[in-house]
Amino acid sequence: MALICEGKSSWPELVGTRAQDAAEIIERENSLVTTIIVYKTCPVPLIFSCNRVNIVIDCSGTVITVPRIG
């Protein structure tokens, strides 16, 4: 059985933006999720969750991958 999450699920337009700006946009566009900012070298949970969006950033605080529910 596939898990279906509600609301917007990915934000490719945020790659290259500042992490805090991305977090605010994501939480405004989908109020069902919580954002988590993580550095590219940090491990992230492997368990899928409809209420989490990881924002992966580089050392300058810039979003480097497409933020998506997971």
C-alpha positions in Angstrom: 0.0 0.0 0.0 1.4 3.4 -1.0 1.5 6.2 1.5 -0.2 9.4 0.1 0.8 12.7 1.8 -1.5 15.8 1.7 -0.5 19.2 0.3 2.5 20.3 -1.7 5.3 17.7 -1.5 8.4 19.2 -3.2 9.9 22.6 -3.7 12.5 22.5 -6.6 12.3 26.3 -6.9 14.0 26.7 -3.5 17.3 25.2 -4.5 19.9 28.0 -4.2 17.9 30.0 -1.6 18.8 30.6 2.0 17.7 27.8 4.4 15.6 30.0 6.7 13.8 31.5 3.7 13.1 28.0 2.3 11.8 26.8 5.7 9.3 29.7 5.9 8.1 29.2 2.4 7.6 25.4 2.8 5.7 25.7 6.1 3.5 28.5 4.6 2.7 26.4 1.5 2.1 23.2 3.5 1.0 23.7 7.1 1.0 20.0 7.7 4.8 19.7 7.6 7.7 20.7 9.8 11.1 21.6 8.3 14.4 20.4 9.5 17.6 22.1 8.3 20.5 19.7 7.9 24.1 20.0 6.6 24.9 17.9 3.5 27.3 15.8 5.6 24.8 14.9 8.3 22.8 11.7 8.3 19.0 12.0 7.9 16.3 9.6 9.1 15.6 6.8 6.6 12.0 6.4 7.8 9.5 8.2 5.5 7.3 10.7 7.2 4.5 12.8 5.7 5.0 15.6 8.2 8.8 16.2 7.7 10.7 18.1 5.1 14.5 18.0 5.3 16.3 21.1 3.9 19.8 20.0 3.0 22.3 22.9 2.9 26.0 23.5 2.3 28.3 25.3 4.7 27.1 28.7 3.5 23.5 27.9 4.4 22.3 27.6 0.8 19.8 24.9 -0.1 21.5 22.3 -2.3 18.9 19.6 -3.0 15.2 19.7 -3.7 13.3 19.9 -0.4 10.6 17.2 -0.4 8.4 15.4 2.1 10.1 12.4 3.5 
